[in-house]
């Protein structure tokens, strides 16, 4: 079942790369006590993700924060080293990269997809959500192959 507005973010293990190495992140704990704009991409370094999705959140970061967003985070079914390299290559210091290496978070949200016909294996669907103190207040899931409702601009329009 897909997560909906009003649902609490489920417990799942994510990983964040820090200067000291890999840091485990419990998703349920991560979202407590703050308002987070989270967006998910099918893969770091993929065309739409690199050309549109991540740059849009970097460009709109200050506007999102002006609307009460405390943190902007990105998740992908990639390992933390890939997300760290993507962050470095795109100068994405203002976005917290949360690796969902095994796709457990995507599965727990009901937002996993099967990309095996593209040679990508199990991945996350493209989506964005606002999570306020652990509760989803906005969810925007893309139709397959599209990039419209998960953009920073769309999220801003709904805040």
OpenMM code with the backbone's topology and positions (N, CA, C; nanometers):
from openmm import Vec3, app, unit

residues = "UNK UNK UNK UNK UNK UNK UNK UNK UNK UNK UNK UNK UNK UNK UNK UNK UNK UNK UNK UNK UNK UNK UNK UNK UNK UNK UNK UNK UNK UNK UNK UNK UNK UNK UNK UNK UNK UNK UNK UNK UNK UNK UNK UNK UNK UNK UNK UNK UNK UNK UNK UNK UNK UNK UNK UNK UNK UNK UNK UNK UNK UNK UNK UNK UNK UNK UNK UNK UNK UNK UNK UNK UNK UNK UNK UNK UNK UNK UNK UNK UNK UNK UNK UNK UNK UNK UNK UNK UNK UNK UNK UNK UNK UNK UNK UNK UNK UNK UNK UNK UNK UNK UNK UNK UNK UNK UNK UNK UNK UNK UNK UNK UNK UNK UNK UNK UNK UNK UNK UNK UNK UNK UNK UNK UNK UNK UNK UNK UNK UNK UNK UNK UNK UNK UNK UNK UNK UNK UNK UNK UNK UNK UNK UNK UNK UNK UNK UNK UNK UNK UNK UNK UNK UNK UNK UNK UNK UNK UNK".split()
positions = [
    Vec3(0.0835, -0.1191, 0.0000),
    Vec3(0.0000, 0.0000, 0.0000),
    Vec3(0.0877, 0.1250, 0.0000),
    Vec3(0.0519, 0.2212, -0.0818),
    Vec3(0.1298, 0.3438, -0.0951),
    Vec3(0.0988, 0.4396, 0.0187),
    Vec3(0.2042, 0.5043, 0.0685),
    Vec3(0.1884, 0.6029, 0.1754),
    Vec3(0.1006, 0.7177, 0.1261),
    Vec3(0.0242, 0.7756, 0.2173),
    Vec3(-0.0679, 0.8836, 0.1842),
    Vec3(-0.0512, 0.9997, 0.2800),
    Vec3(-0.1100, 1.1143, 0.2445),
    Vec3(-0.1136, 1.2284, 0.3349),
    Vec3(-0.1798, 1.1826, 0.4656),
    Vec3(-0.1193, 1.2202, 0.5765),
    Vec3(-0.1696, 1.1833, 0.7082),
    Vec3(-0.1020, 1.0605, 0.7665),
    Vec3(-0.0310, 0.9847, 0.6835),
    Vec3(0.0416, 0.8663, 0.7318),
    Vec3(0.1740, 0.9079, 0.7952),
    Vec3(0.2200, 0.8244, 0.8878),
    Vec3(0.3502, 0.8432, 0.9503),
    Vec3(0.4556, 0.7719, 0.8663),
    Vec3(0.5711, 0.8343, 0.8526),
    Vec3(0.6805, 0.7725, 0.7776),
    Vec3(0.7214, 0.6438, 0.8505),
    Vec3(0.7295, 0.5331, 0.7780),
    Vec3(0.7635, 0.4055, 0.8404),
    Vec3(0.9110, 0.3955, 0.8777),
    Vec3(0.9385, 0.3053, 0.9682),
    Vec3(1.0768, 0.2768, 1.0041),
    Vec3(1.1414, 0.2011, 0.8890),
    Vec3(1.2575, 0.2447, 0.8493),
    Vec3(1.3373, 0.1777, 0.7465),
    Vec3(1.4789, 0.2309, 0.7614),
    Vec3(1.5743, 0.1523, 0.7216),
    Vec3(1.7136, 0.1936, 0.7345),
    Vec3(1.7612, 0.2632, 0.6072),
    Vec3(1.8182, 0.3801, 0.6258),
    Vec3(1.8827, 0.4567, 0.5203),
    Vec3(2.0280, 0.4775, 0.5628),
    Vec3(2.1093, 0.5313, 0.4737),
    Vec3(2.2489, 0.5584, 0.5063),
    Vec3(2.2880, 0.6941, 0.4513),
    Vec3(2.3614, 0.7673, 0.5330),
    Vec3(2.4112, 0.8983, 0.4935),
    Vec3(2.5642, 0.8917, 0.4968),
    Vec3(2.6282, 0.9462, 0.3946),
    Vec3(2.7735, 0.9518, 0.3909),
    Vec3(2.8182, 1.0820, 0.4558),
    Vec3(2.9041, 1.0718, 0.5553),
    Vec3(2.9571, 1.1888, 0.6250),
    Vec3(3.1088, 1.1911, 0.6050),
    Vec3(3.1751, 1.2980, 0.6451),
    Vec3(3.3220, 1.3001, 0.6352),
    Vec3(3.3883, 1.1859, 0.7133),
    Vec3(3.3175, 1.1325, 0.8125),
    Vec3(3.3707, 1.0221, 0.8929),
    Vec3(3.3316, 0.8848, 0.8396),
    Vec3(3.2582, 0.8798, 0.7301),
    Vec3(3.2164, 0.7527, 0.6724),
    Vec3(3.0649, 0.7381, 0.6692),
    Vec3(3.0202, 0.6130, 0.6602),
    Vec3(2.8764, 0.5857, 0.6504),
    Vec3(2.8110, 0.5997, 0.7874),
    Vec3(2.6926, 0.6634, 0.7871),
    Vec3(2.6154, 0.6822, 0.9101),
    Vec3(2.4760, 0.6240, 0.8883),
    Vec3(2.4359, 0.5254, 0.9724),
    Vec3(2.3005, 0.4718, 0.9580),
    Vec3(2.1964, 0.5761, 0.9998),
    Vec3(2.0842, 0.5747, 0.9300),
    Vec3(1.9749, 0.6681, 0.9567),
    Vec3(1.8464, 0.5882, 0.9663),
    Vec3(1.7751, 0.6013, 1.0759),
    Vec3(1.6427, 0.5412, 1.0903),
    Vec3(1.5417, 0.6412, 1.0359),
    Vec3(1.4722, 0.6054, 0.9318),
    Vec3(1.3807, 0.6986, 0.8652),
    Vec3(1.2772, 0.7569, 0.9593),
    Vec3(1.2167, 0.6749, 1.0426),
    Vec3(1.1128, 0.7239, 1.1339),
    Vec3(1.1698, 0.8297, 1.2282),
    Vec3(1.2908, 0.8093, 1.2757),
    Vec3(1.3552, 0.9056, 1.3657),
    Vec3(1.4005, 1.0312, 1.2918),
    Vec3(1.4489, 1.0130, 1.1708),
    Vec3(1.5028, 1.1238, 1.0932),
    Vec3(1.3999, 1.2353, 1.0726),
    Vec3(1.2759, 1.1995, 1.0509),
    Vec3(1.1730, 1.2978, 1.0180),
    Vec3(1.1041, 1.3590, 1.1398),
    Vec3(1.1365, 1.3123, 1.2584),
    Vec3(1.0728, 1.3661, 1.3790),
    Vec3(1.1248, 1.5054, 1.4127),
    Vec3(1.0321, 1.5925, 1.4537),
    Vec3(1.0699, 1.7226, 1.5064),
    Vec3(1.1110, 1.8275, 1.4050),
    Vec3(1.0879, 1.8026, 1.2789),
    Vec3(1.1200, 1.9025, 1.1773),
    Vec3(1.0349, 1.8817, 1.0529),
    Vec3(1.0397, 1.9803, 0.9660),
    Vec3(0.9644, 1.9760, 0.8404),
    Vec3(1.0641, 1.9545, 0.7270),
    Vec3(1.0510, 1.8419, 0.6578),
    Vec3(1.1468, 1.8021, 0.5556),
    Vec3(1.0797, 1.7932, 0.4193),
    Vec3(1.1449, 1.8526, 0.3200),
    Vec3(1.1059, 1.8329, 0.1805),
    Vec3(1.1921, 1.7184, 0.1289),
    Vec3(1.1296, 1.6062, 0.0988),
    Vec3(1.2001, 1.4879, 0.0511),
    Vec3(1.1625, 1.4633, -0.0940),
    Vec3(1.2630, 1.4368, -0.1756),
    Vec3(1.2335, 1.3938, -0.3116),
    Vec3(1.3134, 1.2681, -0.3408),
    Vec3(1.2567, 1.1838, -0.4248),
    Vec3(1.3191, 1.0564, -0.4588),
    Vec3(1.3426, 1.0507, -0.6083),
    Vec3(1.4579, 0.9964, -0.6421),
    Vec3(1.4946, 0.9806, -0.7822),
    Vec3(1.5219, 0.8334, -0.8103),
    Vec3(1.4967, 0.7879, -0.9327),
    Vec3(1.5263, 0.6489, -0.9663),
    Vec3(1.6751, 0.6163, -0.9593),
    Vec3(1.7614, 0.7159, -0.9837),
    Vec3(1.9042, 0.6897, -0.9751),
    Vec3(1.9872, 0.8156, -0.9870),
    Vec3(2.0914, 0.8227, -0.9046),
    Vec3(2.1873, 0.9312, -0.9164),
    Vec3(2.2522, 0.9239, -1.0538),
    Vec3(2.2877, 1.0373, -1.1064),
    Vec3(2.3563, 1.0507, -1.2354),
    Vec3(2.2682, 1.0156, -1.3552),
    Vec3(2.1415, 0.9819, -1.3354),
    Vec3(2.0537, 0.9544, -1.4480),
    Vec3(2.0102, 1.0884, -1.5096),
    Vec3(1.9716, 1.0902, -1.6376),
    Vec3(1.9509, 1.2170, -1.7086),
    Vec3(1.8525, 1.3146, -1.6436),
    Vec3(1.7296, 1.2753, -1.6206),
    Vec3(1.6308, 1.3682, -1.5649),
    Vec3(1.6674, 1.4071, -1.4222),
    Vec3(1.7169, 1.3120, -1.3466),
    Vec3(1.7532, 1.3384, -1.2071),
    Vec3(1.8639, 1.4434, -1.1982),
    Vec3(1.9629, 1.4318, -1.2848),
    Vec3(2.0777, 1.5228, -1.2823),
    Vec3(2.0507, 1.6557, -1.3513),
    Vec3(1.9696, 1.6545, -1.4558),
    Vec3(1.9458, 1.7770, -1.5330),
    Vec3(1.8312, 1.8613, -1.4790),
    Vec3(1.7332, 1.7974, -1.4124),
    Vec3(1.6137, 1.8708, -1.3702),
    Vec3(1.5801, 1.8568, -1.2226),
    Vec3(1.5730, 1.7320, -1.1740),
    Vec3(1.5181, 1.7100, -1.0407),
    Vec3(1.6050, 1.7726, -0.9308),
    Vec3(1.7272, 1.7269, -0.9174),
    Vec3(1.8174, 1.7815, -0.8152),
    Vec3(1.8430, 1.9306, -0.8358),
    Vec3(1.8747, 1.9768, -0.9574),
    Vec3(1.8975, 2.1207, -0.9749),
    Vec3(1.7776, 2.2080, -0.9343),
    Vec3(1.6565, 2.1583, -0.9560),
    Vec3(1.5379, 2.2342, -0.9172),
    Vec3(1.5301, 2.2561, -0.7667),
    Vec3(1.5649, 2.1538, -0.6903),
    Vec3(1.5625, 2.1679, -0.5440),
    Vec3(1.6767, 2.2561, -0.4953),
    Vec3(1.7897, 2.2514, -0.5610),
    Vec3(1.9000, 2.3403, -0.5244),
    Vec3(1.8626, 2.4856, -0.5544),
    Vec3(1.8014, 2.5068, -0.6703),
    Vec3(1.7620, 2.6415, -0.7111),
    Vec3(1.6532, 2.6995, -0.6202),
    Vec3(1.5621, 2.6159, -0.5748),
    Vec3(1.4477, 2.6623, -0.4960),
    Vec3(1.4667, 2.6444, -0.3448),
    Vec3(1.5875, 2.6098, -0.3015),
    Vec3(1.6127, 2.5806, -0.1596),
    Vec3(1.5713, 2.6957, -0.0676),
    Vec3(1.6103, 2.8160, -0.1003),
    Vec3(1.5777, 2.9298, -0.0134),
    Vec3(1.4277, 2.9570, -0.0094),
    Vec3(1.3613, 2.9401, -0.1232),
    Vec3(1.2157, 2.9591, -0.1259),
    Vec3(1.1452, 2.8523, -0.0422),
    Vec3(1.1933, 2.7292, -0.0490),
    Vec3(1.1354, 2.6220, 0.0328),
    Vec3(1.1552, 2.6522, 0.1811),
    Vec3(1.2731, 2.6973, 0.2168),
    Vec3(1.3011, 2.7291, 0.3576),
    Vec3(1.2163, 2.8463, 0.4044),
    Vec3(1.1910, 2.9415, 0.3160),
    Vec3(1.1045, 3.0547, 0.3503),
    Vec3(0.9614, 3.0102, 0.3755),
    Vec3(0.9239, 2.8933, 0.3226),
    Vec3(0.7894, 2.8376, 0.3436),
    Vec3(0.7864, 2.7410, 0.4627),
    Vec3(0.8923, 2.7394, 0.5426),
    Vec3(0.8924, 2.6588, 0.6640),
    Vec3(0.9638, 2.5255, 0.6550),
    Vec3(1.0262, 2.4963, 0.5422),
    Vec3(1.1013, 2.3708, 0.5286),
    Vec3(1.2330, 2.3842, 0.6052),
    Vec3(1.2595, 2.2893, 0.6948),
    Vec3(1.3828, 2.2903, 0.7736),
    Vec3(1.4987, 2.2229, 0.7018),
    Vec3(1.4670, 2.1215, 0.6222),
    Vec3(1.5717, 2.0458, 0.5548),
    Vec3(1.5192, 1.9916, 0.4232),
    Vec3(1.6082, 1.9839, 0.3250),
    Vec3(1.5770, 1.9235, 0.1961),
    Vec3(1.6598, 1.7968, 0.1867),
    Vec3(1.5943, 1.6864, 0.1532),
    Vec3(1.6633, 1.5580, 0.1441),
    Vec3(1.6249, 1.4879, 0.0148),
    Vec3(1.7179, 1.4080, -0.0339),
    Vec3(1.6983, 1.3283, -0.1544),
    Vec3(1.7257, 1.1831, -0.1189),
    Vec3(1.6448, 1.0934, -0.1708),
    Vec3(1.6702, 0.9510, -0.1528),
    Vec3(1.6701, 0.8820, -0.2884),
    Vec3(1.7487, 0.7768, -0.2941),
    Vec3(1.7590, 0.6976, -0.4161),
    Vec3(1.8062, 0.5578, -0.3788),
    Vec3(1.7683, 0.4604, -0.4594),
    Vec3(1.8174, 0.3239, -0.4388),
    Vec3(1.9558, 0.3163, -0.5040),
    Vec3(2.0497, 0.3777, -0.4349),
    Vec3(2.1918, 0.3769, -0.4690),
    Vec3(2.2675, 0.3616, -0.3377),
    Vec3(2.3954, 0.3280, -0.3467),
    Vec3(2.4740, 0.3210, -0.2237),
    Vec3(2.5173, 0.4618, -0.1829),
    Vec3(2.5571, 0.4800, -0.0575),
    Vec3(2.5913, 0.6139, -0.0102),
    Vec3(2.7112, 0.6753, -0.0817),
    Vec3(2.8011, 0.5929, -0.1343),
    Vec3(2.9175, 0.6461, -0.2049),
    Vec3(2.8777, 0.7072, -0.3390),
    Vec3(2.7828, 0.6452, -0.4076),
    Vec3(2.7321, 0.7005, -0.5329),
    Vec3(2.6606, 0.8325, -0.5056),
    Vec3(2.5758, 0.8354, -0.4025),
    Vec3(2.5064, 0.9604, -0.3701),
    Vec3(2.6044, 1.0684, -0.3256),
    Vec3(2.7091, 1.0284, -0.2538),
    Vec3(2.8106, 1.1246, -0.2131),
    Vec3(2.8829, 1.1836, -0.3334),
    Vec3(2.9174, 1.0995, -0.4302),
    Vec3(2.9839, 1.1468, -0.5517),
    Vec3(2.8915, 1.2373, -0.6325),
    Vec3(2.7633, 1.2012, -0.6392),
    Vec3(2.6660, 1.2828, -0.7130),
    Vec3(2.6522, 1.4193, -0.6469),
    Vec3(2.6443, 1.4193, -0.5147),
    Vec3(2.6339, 1.5444, -0.4400),
    Vec3(2.7557, 1.6326, -0.4657),
    Vec3(2.8732, 1.5735, -0.4615),
    Vec3(2.9965, 1.6483, -0.4836),
    Vec3(3.0020, 1.7035, -0.6259),
    Vec3(2.9675, 1.6208, -0.7232),
    Vec3(2.9754, 1.6620, -0.8636),
    Vec3(2.8766, 1.7736, -0.8962),
    Vec3(2.7629, 1.7773, -0.8256),
    Vec3(2.6585, 1.8767, -0.8531),
    Vec3(2.6585, 1.9924, -0.7535),
    Vec3(2.7558, 1.9942, -0.6635),
    Vec3(2.7613, 2.0976, -0.5583),
    Vec3(2.6311, 2.1058, -0.4807),
    Vec3(2.5809, 1.9906, -0.4393),
    Vec3(2.4509, 1.9813, -0.3719),
    Vec3(2.4639, 1.9809, -0.2195),
    Vec3(2.5501, 2.0672, -0.1674),
    Vec3(2.5723, 2.0713, -0.0230),
    Vec3(2.4456, 2.0990, 0.0571),
    Vec3(2.3493, 2.1687, -0.0010),
    Vec3(2.2268, 2.2036, 0.0702),
    Vec3(2.1221, 2.0939, 0.0726),
    Vec3(2.1528, 1.9774, 0.0160),
    Vec3(2.0581, 1.8650, 0.0126),
    Vec3(2.1216, 1.7459, 0.0836),
    Vec3(2.0497, 1.6900, 0.1799),
    Vec3(2.0964, 1.5709, 0.2492),
    Vec3(2.0669, 1.4499, 0.1625),
    Vec3(2.1687, 1.3737, 0.1303),
    Vec3(2.1535, 1.2540, 0.0474),
    Vec3(2.1340, 1.1324, 0.1375),
    Vec3(2.0211, 1.0650, 0.1203),
    Vec3(1.9873, 0.9474, 0.2001),
    Vec3(1.9833, 0.8250, 0.1102),
    Vec3(2.0841, 0.7418, 0.1221),
    Vec3(2.0941, 0.6221, 0.0395),
    Vec3(1.9989, 0.5144, 0.0888),
    Vec3(1.9234, 0.4588, -0.0026),
    Vec3(1.8308, 0.3481, 0.0230),
    Vec3(1.8843, 0.2276, -0.0526),
    Vec3(2.0054, 0.1857, -0.0150),
    Vec3(2.0819, 0.0876, -0.0907),
    Vec3(2.0075, -0.0380, -0.1318),
    Vec3(1.9234, -0.0917, -0.0464),
    Vec3(1.8489, -0.2143, -0.0779),
    Vec3(1.7043, -0.1874, -0.1181),
    Vec3(1.6652, -0.0609, -0.1213),
    Vec3(1.5272, -0.0264, -0.1575),
    Vec3(1.4262, -0.0502, -0.0478),
    Vec3(1.4727, -0.0692, 0.0753),
    Vec3(1.3802, -0.0965, 0.1857),
    Vec3(1.2857, 0.0199, 0.2136),
    Vec3(1.3367, 0.1433, 0.2058),
    Vec3(1.2532, 0.2607, 0.2306),
    Vec3(1.1485, 0.2743, 0.1201),
    Vec3(1.1898, 0.2591, -0.0046),
    Vec3(1.0962, 0.2659, -0.1175),
    Vec3(0.9867, 0.1607, -0.1013),
    Vec3(1.0255, 0.0398, -0.0623),
    Vec3(0.9280, -0.0683, -0.0390),
    Vec3(0.8325, -0.0334, 0.0747),
    Vec3(0.8874, 0.0176, 0.1859),
    Vec3(0.8048, 0.0506, 0.3028),
    Vec3(0.7029, 0.1597, 0.2701),
    Vec3(0.7393, 0.2501, 0.1792),
    Vec3(0.6474, 0.3566, 0.1378),
    Vec3(0.5471, 0.3091, 0.0330),
    Vec3(0.5706, 0.1911, -0.0241),
    Vec3(0.4872, 0.1436, -0.1339),
    Vec3(0.5197, 0.2151, -0.2637),
    Vec3(0.6437, 0.2655, -0.2753),
    Vec3(0.6834, 0.3447, -0.3915),
    Vec3(0.8028, 0.2851, -0.4652),
    Vec3(0.8191, 0.1534, -0.4543),
    Vec3(0.9254, 0.0862, -0.5295),
    Vec3(0.8765, 0.0594, -0.6712),
    Vec3(0.9700, 0.0487, -0.7624),
    Vec3(0.9357, 0.0145, -0.9003),
    Vec3(1.0360, -0.0889, -0.9511),
    Vec3(0.9963, -0.1599, -1.0522),
    Vec3(1.0824, -0.2602, -1.1122),
    Vec3(1.1411, -0.2028, -1.2408),
    Vec3(1.2707, -0.1727, -1.2363),
    Vec3(1.3372, -0.1171, -1.3532),
    Vec3(1.4243, -0.2183, -1.4256),
    Vec3(1.3938, -0.3478, -1.4060),
    Vec3(1.4794, -0.4508, -1.4659),
    Vec3(1.4798, -0.4473, -1.6186),
    Vec3(1.3709, -0.4056, -1.6813),
    Vec3(1.3714, -0.4022, -1.8279),
    Vec3(1.4632, -0.2922, -1.8818),
    Vec3(1.5076, -0.2026, -1.7927),
    Vec3(1.6033, -0.0984, -1.8303),
    Vec3(1.7426, -0.1280, -1.7730),
    Vec3(1.7589, -0.2478, -1.7131),
    Vec3(1.8859, -0.2853, -1.6539),
    Vec3(1.9152, -0.2164, -1.5221),
    Vec3(1.8104, -0.1662, -1.4536),
    Vec3(1.8298, -0.0898, -1.3309),
    Vec3(1.7867, -0.1639, -1.2044),
    Vec3(1.7244, -0.2793, -1.2172),
    Vec3(1.6793, -0.3526, -1.0985),
    Vec3(1.5676, -0.2809, -1.0242),
    Vec3(1.5562, -0.3122, -0.8960),
    Vec3(1.4531, -0.2499, -0.8122),
    Vec3(1.4975, -0.1082, -0.7772),
    Vec3(1.4097, -0.0131, -0.7982),
    Vec3(1.4390, 0.1291, -0.7734),
    Vec3(1.3221, 0.1952, -0.7035),
    Vec3(1.3387, 0.3238, -0.6759),
    Vec3(1.2305, 0.4046, -0.6216),
    Vec3(1.1599, 0.4752, -0.7360),
    Vec3(1.0299, 0.4899, -0.7226),
    Vec3(0.9581, 0.5759, -0.8156),
    Vec3(1.0047, 0.7188, -0.7921),
    Vec3(0.9828, 0.8037, -0.8905),
    Vec3(1.0113, 0.9464, -0.8743),
    Vec3(0.8932, 1.0095, -0.8000),
    Vec3(0.9234, 1.0759, -0.6888),
    Vec3(0.8183, 1.1412, -0.6108),
    Vec3(0.8792, 1.2515, -0.5257),
    Vec3(0.7927, 1.3310, -0.4661),
    Vec3(0.8347, 1.4252, -0.3626),
    Vec3(0.7284, 1.4223, -0.2533),
    Vec3(0.7699, 1.4593, -0.1336),
    Vec3(0.6755, 1.4695, -0.0237),
    Vec3(0.7262, 1.5696, 0.0784),
    Vec3(0.6330, 1.6243, 0.1523),
    Vec3(0.6661, 1.7068, 0.2679),
    Vec3(0.6287, 1.6245, 0.3891),
    Vec3(0.7223, 1.6137, 0.4820),
    Vec3(0.7012, 1.5387, 0.6049),
    Vec3(0.7189, 1.6356, 0.7205),
    Vec3(0.6132, 1.6528, 0.8003),
    Vec3(0.6152, 1.7445, 0.9133),
    Vec3(0.6073, 1.6635, 1.0417),
    Vec3(0.7163, 1.6621, 1.1167),
    Vec3(0.7262, 1.5868, 1.2421),
    Vec3(0.6860, 1.4403, 1.2228),
    Vec3(0.7338, 1.3818, 1.1153),
    Vec3(0.7111, 1.2398, 1.0896),
    Vec3(0.5839, 1.2066, 1.0140),
    Vec3(0.4994, 1.3062, 0.9881),
    Vec3(0.3712, 1.2831, 0.9208),
    Vec3(0.3735, 1.3449, 0.7811),
    Vec3(0.3310, 1.2685, 0.6821),
    Vec3(0.3268, 1.3165, 0.5440),
    Vec3(0.2146, 1.4187, 0.5305),
    Vec3(0.2500, 1.5392, 0.4859),
    Vec3(0.1498, 1.6445, 0.4653),
    Vec3(0.1289, 1.6746, 0.3171),
    Vec3(0.2206, 1.6241, 0.2325),
    Vec3(0.2087, 1.6420, 0.0875),
    Vec3(0.2816, 1.5250, 0.0220),
    Vec3(0.2200, 1.4655, -0.0777),
    Vec3(0.2853, 1.3578, -0.1543),
    Vec3(0.2541, 1.3778, -0.3017),
    Vec3(0.3575, 1.3691, -0.3838),
    Vec3(0.3455, 1.3938, -0.5269),
    Vec3(0.4197, 1.2832, -0.6011),
    Vec3(0.3463, 1.1860, -0.6538),
    Vec3(0.4072, 1.0703, -0.7198),
    Vec3(0.3917, 1.0857, -0.8712),
    Vec3(0.5034, 1.0707, -0.9398),
    Vec3(0.5035, 1.0844, -1.0856),
    Vec3(0.4455, 0.9610, -1.1535),
    Vec3(0.3807, 0.9834, -1.2656),
    Vec3(0.3430, 0.8737, -1.3544),
    Vec3(0.4723, 0.8224, -1.4180),
    Vec3(0.4775, 0.6968, -1.4579),
    Vec3(0.6000, 0.6433, -1.5179),
    Vec3(0.6500, 0.7290, -1.6346),
    Vec3(0.7795, 0.7600, -1.6311),
    Vec3(0.8421, 0.8354, -1.7385),
    Vec3(0.8174, 0.9851, -1.7371),
    Vec3(0.7464, 1.0361, -1.6362),
    Vec3(0.7156, 1.1791, -1.6329),
    Vec3(0.7975, 1.2521, -1.5276),
    Vec3(0.8056, 1.3835, -1.5432),
    Vec3(0.8653, 1.4718, -1.4443),
    Vec3(0.7820, 1.5985, -1.4414),
    Vec3(0.6855, 1.6015, -1.3522),
    Vec3(0.5969, 1.7163, -1.3384),
    Vec3(0.5720, 1.7457, -1.1908),
    Vec3(0.5036, 1.6537, -1.1242),
    Vec3(0.4527, 1.6810, -0.9893),
    Vec3(0.5554, 1.6638, -0.8778),
    Vec3(0.6705, 1.6052, -0.9067),
    Vec3(0.7701, 1.5868, -0.8008),
    Vec3(0.8742, 1.6987, -0.7994),
    Vec3(0.8560, 1.7979, -0.8832),
    Vec3(0.9517, 1.9080, -0.8919),
    Vec3(0.9417, 2.0009, -0.7712),
    Vec3(1.0484, 2.0753, -0.7481),
    Vec3(1.0491, 2.1751, -0.6411),
    Vec3(0.9438, 2.2824, -0.6668),
    Vec3(0.9261, 2.3191, -0.7928),
    Vec3(0.8277, 2.4216, -0.8271),
    Vec3(0.6869, 2.3769, -0.7912),
    Vec3(0.6543, 2.2502, -0.8213),
    Vec3(0.5220, 2.1980, -0.7878),
    Vec3(0.5026, 2.1949, -0.6367),
    Vec3(0.6048, 2.1479, -0.5649),
    Vec3(0.5953, 2.1434, -0.4192),
    Vec3(0.5731, 2.2827, -0.3617),
    Vec3(0.6474, 2.3800, -0.4092),
    Vec3(0.6301, 2.5169, -0.3618),
    Vec3(0.4889, 2.5688, -0.3846),
    Vec3(0.4335, 2.5362, -0.4999),
    Vec3(0.2973, 2.5788, -0.5312),
    Vec3(0.1921, 2.5197, -0.4395),
    Vec3(0.2241, 2.4079, -0.3752),
    Vec3(0.1285, 2.3428, -0.2853),
    Vec3(0.1536, 2.3744, -0.1380),
    Vec3(0.2629, 2.4458, -0.1081),
    Vec3(0.2908, 2.4801, 0.0325),
    Vec3(0.2084, 2.5995, 0.0765),
] * unit.nanometer
topology = app.Topology()
chain = topology.addChain("A")
for resn in residues:
    res = topology.addResidue(resn, chain)
    for name in ("N", "CA", "C"):
        topology.addAtom(name, app.Element.getBySymbol(name[0]), res)
